Amino acid sequence: MHLMYTIGPDGKRVYTLKKVVDGVITDSAHPARFSPDDTYSRHRVTIKKRHGLLPYQAQQSKLGRCIPGATKGRRV
């Protein structure tokens, strides 16, 4: 038996032990299993780089553009 949940009418999670509630399939309330042997991490990082979702990319866009030829970290 695993803890499952559905989204209630108020938008909050409603927890249950059933697999199906009122014809709606419930989702697992447990996080995905972690594996140090992550074979797809390279692909996730590539996609995040492409769409500017990495933490340092968000920080650069907030700070502004770099001065050409300046040392790293100087902004205009």
C-alpha positions in Angstrom: 0.0 0.0 0.0 1.4 3.4 -1.0 0.1 6.9 -0.2 -1.6 8.4 -3.2 -3.2 11.8 -3.9 -5.6 13.6 -6.2 -6.2 17.3 -6.6 -9.4 18.4 -4.8 -11.9 21.0 -5.9 -10.1 23.7 -3.9 -6.7 22.9 -5.7 -5.2 21.2 -2.7 -4.0 17.6 -2.5 -6.4 15.0 -1.1 -4.5 11.9 0.2 -5.8 8.4 -0.1 -4.6 4.8 -0.3 -6.8 4.0 -3.3 -5.5 3.7 -6.9 -8.7 5.2 -8.4 -11.0 7.7 -6.8 -14.3 8.6 -8.5 -12.9 7.4 -11.9 -9.8 9.6 -11.5 -6.4 7.8 -11.4 -4.4 9.0 -8.3 -0.8 10.0 -8.3 1.9 8.7 -6.0 2.7 11.0 -3.1 6.3 9.7 -2.9 9.2 11.2 -4.7 11.0 9.4 -7.5 13.7 7.0 -6.5 17.2 8.6 -6.6 20.0 6.8 -8.4 23.6 8.0 -8.4 24.0 6.2 -11.7 21.9 8.8 -13.6 22.2 7.9 -17.2 20.0 10.9 -18.5 21.6 13.8 -16.5 23.6 14.9 -19.6 20.4 15.2 -21.6 18.6 17.2 -18.9 21.5 19.7 -18.6 21.6 20.1 -22.4 17.9 20.9 -22.5 18.1 23.3 -19.6 21.1 25.1 -21.2 19.2 25.4 -24.5 16.2 27.0 -22.8 18.1 29.2 -20.3 16.9 27.4 -17.2 20.2 26.8 -15.4 20.7 28.8 -12.2 23.6 30.8 -13.5 21.8 31.6 -16.7 18.9 33.2 -14.8 21.3 35.2 -12.7 23.1 36.6 -15.8 19.9 37.7 -17.4 18.9 39.7 -14.2 22.3 41.4 -13.9 22.6 42.7 -17.4 25.0 42.2 -20.2 28.8 41.8 -19.9 31.3 44.6 -20.9 33.2 43.2 -23.9 36.8 42.5 -22.9 36.2 43.1 -19.2 37.1 40.7 -16.5 34.6 38.1 -15.5 31.9 39.5 -13.2 31.9 43.1 -14.3 28.5 44.2 -15.6 27.1 47.4 -17.2 
